[in-house]
């Protein structure tokens, strides 16, 4: 049995929100980030909502939540590793010596 109406999704999202935020908070360690993670996950789950079997909804959404958390962590790690430290700019002063700004 699958879901037939967008109203089913709204009911599920409203009922599951507190539980999903608690799970996301355990994954992120931050309440605001947890809310963002749950919201992102629900947006991603909305498109295939009609194809998700009713018996597997909780499992699918929880799995999507964990995968989104891992993806966000990887993206941050890569961005952190690829961000170079800019060297201090060197400027020549009028006296011929190097001035570090």
N, C-alpha and C positions, 0 to 999 in steps of 0.2 A: 504494500500500500504506500503510495506516494502522496505528497501534499498537492492540493489543487488550487489554493488561493493565496495571494499575498497576505491575507489576514492571518493565515496559519503561521507565516513567518513572523509577523508582528507579535502575535501571542507568544510564540516560542521565545523571541528575543526579549520580551518584557519579563517573562517568567525565568529565563536562564541568566539574565544580566547579573544579578548578585553573585551567583555561583561562578560564572565565567570571570568576573572581576576578581574574586578571591583567588581563583586558580592563576590568573594572569599576574596578580600581585606576588604570588609565590615565585613566579618565573622571573619577574622584573625587579622586584624589591621596592617598587615605587607605585603609589596609588594612581597618580595622574598618568603615568606611562602605561599602567595596567588598563585603565579605561580606554586609552588610545588604541592599545593592542586589541582589546575586545571589539571596539568599534570597527577597526580595520578588518578583523576576522569576520564579523557579521556582514560587512559589505561584500567581502569575497565569497561568502557562503550564499548570499542572496541569489546570485545568478544561477547556480545549479540546484537551487532549493527544491524545485519540482522533481528532480531526478533522485534525490536522496530518499532512501526508504525510511519510513516513519520509525521503524525499530532501531535504525542506526543513526538517528539525528544527533544524539548526545555524543556518541563516539566520533562521528565525523567532525562536528564542531570543535570538540576538544582537541582532536588531532590537528585540525586547521590552526587552532590557537597556538599549539606547541610549535608547529612548523613556522608560523609567522613570527613567533618569538625568536626562534633560531635564526631565521632569515634576517631579522632586524639586528641581532647580535653580530652576525657575520658581516653585514653591511657596515656597521659601526667600526668593527675591528679592521676591516679593509680600508675604510676611509681614514682611520687613525694611523695605520701603517703607511699609507700612501701620502699623507700630508707631510711635506718636508718642513724642516725647521729652516726658516729663512735666515741667512747670515746677516749679521749686522751690516748696515750700509756704511761704506767708507767714503769719506769726503776729504778732498785735499783742502787744507787750510791755506791762507795766503802765505804763511811762512815756509811752505814746502813740506811740512810734516803731515802725517796721516791723522785725521781726526775721526774717531769712531763715534757715531751718533746712535 
